[in-house]
Amino acid sequence: MARRRLASLAFAMLMVACSPPSAPTTGGTAPLASPGPSGPTGKLVAAINSQTITSLDAGGATVSTALFTLWPIYDGLTQIDSDGKVQPALATAWRAVDEQTWEFTLGDWTFHNGRAMTVDDVLGTFERYRNRDNALSALALFNNVESVSGSGKVVTFKTRSVDPAFPATIGHAMVTPMAELNAQGAVEFFRKPIGSGPFKLVSAALDTAIVYEAAGPDHKTPRGRPKVKELELRIVPDASARWAALQSGVVDFASRIPQSQMRAAETAGFTVKRIPGTATFSYLLDTENGPTANLKVRQAINYAIDKAGIIQAVWSGSATPDGQLLGPNALGYNPNVKPYPYDVAKAKQLMAEAGYANGFNATLTHVNTTTSPQDVAAIVTAQLKEIGINVEVRLKEIAVWSQENGNNQKNATLWAQILNYDQNYEAQGVYRWFSSDFTVQQGRRWTDSEFDRYYQEAKRTIDPQKRAQLYGQAAERLHSQAVSLFIAQPLTASAHKKTVVAPSAEIAARFWVDIQLG
């Protein structure tokens, strides 16, 4: 059975506004923050959702929950703005020399110790990340990089294959001062690292809180000076605990509060921002074995589920129905592909036409997370019973589910899948797992020549409009073949005191630069 792994690429918790991004072939001018005439002021304390952080190594994490703690210190060559678009950072401009060569021009920036950043810092950083012996997570960003070279102010990347989204992807690799790192050794350097970012590190208790202070007025960084003088990020993995910390006044800002508490937070006088996500929740359907190998059965399953009802019951209305495993903030989203409507009569008709008028038994594997609450499985099970499908739910611990999700060992008819496209904001982040980019043993989820043809052409197309059109055709095929039981794209919600002025999109690398105390 062609199955796949969780596409947990860079920043799952963080969300962007609904504007389709693109990776331009050339860059512009790096935007600068405006801290005000008196400079940064005040202290902001934030409770953030984060995995266990074991190091502030800039190459040690590419998922959003860890990047949230690294962005204050470091910069990448590019950055993602609040609309999900690629913008200049350490590189003030870039261009596609040919289909497999990208050239980035560096700006004049300094590290926290006052030393100017050089091309050697950039080359050394990337060679460190690419060295498999270092076993750094940033290695995943360079799987398609054949070589890196540079001189003067220009860094050149040659890729093994055409990679139109490369300027977006490479921005997640943060640049470090290599002479200082090599002199101290990685372990010692990353105890109190320096970078080129808008904040300097003050202290780090990685299991509880990390404290930063704004870099001085003479520090040159592409994101400019922050608006707060001191920033404390408290590591609070539990959403209810983050909400409780905000309620009690312990923190000023709480990331990703529980869906069920959003209205309560507004009633209590906090500002709540609901942000479209970069993750969708669905159940992968087995297209090769058993009843779901029949297209009509897969379509019947989609018609049988009341997505709007689930969204209201489980996510308190803070989600949108999904029909293509993408949201409108991804390049390749097809607005003409509509979610399957709730139509039990249609579902029963299709079941009968497929030869399953009396239904069948099935298994459903679910993992209970913030993105995929267990209640979804209960509702889906009850609604599938209405069309004769008797479902046994298998609830998996996330560690077990993640391990099984990365290979072809799954044996459930319906398998919970959380698909993220937040590394480069393109359909490729999700659709690659349904393509010939992977073998069945590596976790490929589907074998379909028509879908694969659209996908393979799209990922090699430099022009973003043409690329979006091809991904849109792939979306139509994915939807019509009902490869998944499409459910929803959840929104996320952050909340903060009225005295805090926060950007609307946490995904932007500028978030901690632009947030301020009113």
JOZI-V726762 format. One record per backbone hydrogen bond with DSSP energy under -1.0 kcal/mol. CO is the residue of the C=O (numbers start at 0). NH is the residue of the N-H. If there is no record, write none. Layout:
# JOZI-V726762
co=[CO & CO]
nh=[NH & NH]
This chain:
# JOZI-V726762
co=[5 & 6 & 6 & 14 & 16 & 21 & 35 & 41 & 41 & 43 & 44 & 44 & 45 & 46 & 47 & 56 & 58 & 62 & 63 & 65 & 66 & 69 & 69 & 71 & 72 & 74 & 75 & 76 & 76 & 78 & 79 & 80 & 81 & 84 & 86 & 89 & 90 & 92 & 94 & 97 & 99 & 100 & 100 & 101 & 102 & 103 & 104 & 104 & 108 & 110 & 114 & 117 & 118 & 119 & 120 & 121 & 122 & 123 & 124 & 125 & 126 & 130 & 131 & 135 & 136 & 137 & 138 & 141 & 143 & 146 & 148 & 150 & 152 & 153 & 154 & 155 & 156 & 157 & 157 & 162 & 164 & 164 & 165 & 168 & 169 & 176 & 177 & 178 & 179 & 180 & 184 & 185 & 187 & 194 & 197 & 199 & 202 & 204 & 204 & 207 & 208 & 209 & 210 & 210 & 211 & 212 & 215 & 219 & 220 & 226 & 228 & 229 & 230 & 231 & 232 & 233 & 237 & 238 & 239 & 240 & 241 & 242 & 243 & 244 & 244 & 245 & 251 & 252 & 253 & 257 & 258 & 260 & 261 & 262 & 263 & 264 & 265 & 270 & 272 & 274 & 277 & 279 & 280 & 280 & 281 & 282 & 283 & 289 & 290 & 293 & 294 & 295 & 296 & 297 & 298 & 299 & 302 & 304 & 305 & 306 & 307 & 308 & 309 & 310 & 310 & 314 & 316 & 317 & 319 & 326 & 329 & 330 & 333 & 342 & 343 & 344 & 345 & 346 & 347 & 348 & 349 & 350 & 351 & 355 & 359 & 361 & 362 & 363 & 364 & 365 & 371 & 372 & 373 & 374 & 375 & 376 & 377 & 378 & 379 & 380 & 383 & 383 & 384 & 387 & 389 & 391 & 393 & 396 & 397 & 398 & 399 & 400 & 403 & 412 & 413 & 414 & 416 & 418 & 420 & 424 & 425 & 426 & 426 & 427 & 429 & 430 & 431 & 432 & 434 & 438 & 439 & 447 & 448 & 449 & 450 & 451 & 452 & 453 & 454 & 457 & 462 & 463 & 464 & 465 & 466 & 467 & 468 & 469 & 470 & 471 & 472 & 473 & 474 & 475 & 476 & 477 & 478 & 482 & 483 & 484 & 486 & 487 & 488 & 491 & 492 & 493 & 494 & 495 & 496 & 498 & 500 & 507 & 509 & 510 & 512 & 515]
nh=[7 & 8 & 419 & 506 & 18 & 85 & 38 & 228 & 229 & 231 & 251 & 252 & 233 & 254 & 235 & 59 & 137 & 66 & 67 & 68 & 70 & 72 & 73 & 198 & 196 & 174 & 89 & 88 & 90 & 86 & 508 & 83 & 16 & 80 & 78 & 106 & 88 & 104 & 102 & 100 & 158 & 96 & 97 & 156 & 94 & 154 & 91 & 92 & 116 & 113 & 110 & 121 & 122 & 123 & 124 & 125 & 126 & 127 & 128 & 129 & 130 & 133 & 134 & 138 & 139 & 140 & 141 & 144 & 159 & 157 & 155 & 153 & 105 & 150 & 103 & 148 & 101 & 145 & 146 & 165 & 167 & 168 & 169 & 171 & 172 & 180 & 181 & 182 & 183 & 184 & 188 & 189 & 190 & 111 & 214 & 212 & 210 & 207 & 208 & 234 & 204 & 232 & 201 & 202 & 230 & 199 & 218 & 109 & 223 & 40 & 213 & 43 & 211 & 45 & 209 & 47 & 241 & 242 & 243 & 244 & 245 & 246 & 247 & 249 & 250 & 248 & 496 & 46 & 494 & 260 & 261 & 264 & 265 & 266 & 267 & 269 & 268 & 495 & 493 & 491 & 420 & 418 & 486 & 487 & 416 & 484 & 414 & 292 & 293 & 297 & 298 & 299 & 300 & 301 & 302 & 303 & 342 & 306 & 309 & 310 & 311 & 312 & 313 & 314 & 316 & 317 & 318 & 490 & 488 & 329 & 332 & 426 & 336 & 346 & 347 & 348 & 349 & 350 & 351 & 352 & 353 & 355 & 354 & 358 & 389 & 391 & 413 & 393 & 415 & 395 & 368 & 375 & 377 & 378 & 379 & 380 & 381 & 382 & 383 & 384 & 386 & 388 & 387 & 359 & 361 & 363 & 365 & 400 & 401 & 402 & 403 & 404 & 406 & 285 & 364 & 283 & 281 & 279 & 424 & 330 & 428 & 429 & 430 & 431 & 432 & 433 & 434 & 444 & 437 & 443 & 442 & 451 & 452 & 453 & 454 & 455 & 456 & 457 & 458 & 460 & 466 & 467 & 468 & 469 & 470 & 471 & 472 & 473 & 474 & 475 & 476 & 477 & 478 & 479 & 480 & 482 & 481 & 284 & 485 & 282 & 321 & 280 & 319 & 274 & 256 & 272 & 253 & 270 & 499 & 517 & 515 & 510 & 513 & 514 & 226 & 500]
